[in-house]
Amino acid sequence: MSVSEIFSTDVSKIPLDEMDVSDPLLFQNDTIGEYFSRLRAEDPVHFTPKSRFGPYWSVTKFNDIVRVETDHKAFSSDAGIGGVAFGGIGVPTESSAMGGLEMFIAMDPPKHDIQRKVVSPIVAPSNLENLEPIIRERAAAILDSLPAGKVIDWVDLVSIELTTMTLATLFDFPWEERRKLTRWSDVVTASPGNGVDSWEQWQRELMECGMYFKELWNQRAGGEPRNDLISMLAGSPATANMPFPEFLGNIIQLIVGGNDTTRNSISGGVLALNENPAEYAKLMKDPGLIPNMVSEIIRWQTPINCMLRTAVQEADIGGKTIHKGDKVVMWYLSGNRDSEVIERADEFLIDRKNPRQHLSFGFGIHRCVGNRLAELQLRVIWEEIVKRFSKIEIVGKPVRTLHHIIHGFTRMPVVLHPR
């Protein structure tokens, strides 16, 4: 489907069996909401017989998503998922050269639980307390370096810069090369013509990522215990001897989970406030709303659109029979707009009464391990923003990510107005 067709399509007239909500153009052009709205109303557990990923089910309502997310006996995270897809529907067959990567987000218990436990100390409350002043100092320095009254790219200069700094700290990654993390994060969800020239380049850059981290691993394995992700993985019996596809898969997962998601929420919050000036006025009048606003931004933005499960036995969801072997996609972005569960779900409200009632971090045992760190970075950056600027004004159309998994931005032109 072309861009012009997407903008001119009357969604109400599309036959249900022809609706394919995995089309990345629908996300890049921000028309996906109309499709999800119709599916929630007419066919909340929807089967798409043909797509570039093959046939799949879409689960679009909040409670149905929770049911799939928590039923590990019927819906597996690792049956046929293809770890490199980072939990999405999958990767097209032409990119299958990197198939076979594994990561704990795409594993079932008990292996999932064991590997997750290895890295979870990095986001323990005590470590977050130590990280907060570091993140605040960096956020302040970034904001103070920006020119007021001139057009800048918020995505590159703020969202990417802050989150890449934090990710480099978590890995104890060579500081001067930290933008390699940004590039590798982008490559994971790239495709020919969209970030890379070919699948061969895609594979080559991911292998470069793996070999770079393998060198860091070799330097730290067997050494004194250190508080970074590589040392934690290398020092635990549960992960010390991972085969390379599993090693690379877990590194990719940690890079994307620690970078793309938070950076897109930082940008998404700027857009949400610009589109809702009354909420921006509330914020400037009462900065004490920031912690509440952070949760609302994460719900509103939903930085990860979806996750995949594979049925390992026959199951009923929403009155539909899911057969063994079927792909089932939980669309978090849609569930976060389900007005039957979330009051005024289509509105952005920074003083919402239950702002943590959302699916953006997943649900149950697969809930995002770094959710508190994401909230911390968002809270700190907004606390520092309101000290300095009366408004971050978007002055051009933001460019959205062309992907069905990562819900984000590649560019956002803004002008800063000092207080």
Sequence and secondary structure as in RCSB ss.txt:
>XXXX:A:sequence
MSVSEIFSTDVSKIPLDEMDVSDPLLFQNDTIGEYFSRLRAEDPVHFTPKSRFGPYWSVTKFNDIVRVETDHKAF
SSDAGIGGVAFGGIGVPTESSAMGGLEMFIAMDPPKHDIQRKVVSPIVAPSNLENLEPIIRERAAAILDSLPAGK
VIDWVDLVSIELTTMTLATLFDFPWEERRKLTRWSDVVTASPGNGVDSWEQWQRELMECGMYFKELWNQRAGGEP
RNDLISMLAGSPATANMPFPEFLGNIIQLIVGGNDTTRNSISGGVLALNENPAEYAKLMKDPGLIPNMVSEIIRW
QTPINCMLRTAVQEADIGGKTIHKGDKVVMWYLSGNRDSEVIERADEFLIDRKNPRQHLSFGFGIHRCVGNRLAE
LQLRVIWEEIVKRFSKIEIVGKPVRTLHHIIHGFTRMPVVLHPR
>XXXX:A:secstr
  HHHHHH  GGGS GGG  TT HHHHHTT HHHHHHHHHHH SEEEES  TT SEEEE SHHHHHHHHH TTTE
ESSSS  GGGTTSS   GGGGGGTT   GGG  TTHHHHHHHHHGGGGSHHHHHHHHHHHHHHHHHHHHTS TTS
EEEHIIIIIIHHHHHHHHHHHT  GGGTHHHHHHHHHHT EETBEES HHHHHHHHHHHHHHHHHHHHHHTTSS 
 SSHHHHHHH TTTTT  HHHHHHHHHHHHHHHHHHHHHHHHHHHHHHHH HHHHHHHHH GGGHHHHHHHHHHH
H SB EEEEEESS EEETTEEE TT EEEEEHHHHTT TTTSTTTTS  TT SSTT  STT SGGGS TTHHHHH
HHHHHHHHHHHHHEEEEEE S  EE   SSB  EEE EEEEEE 
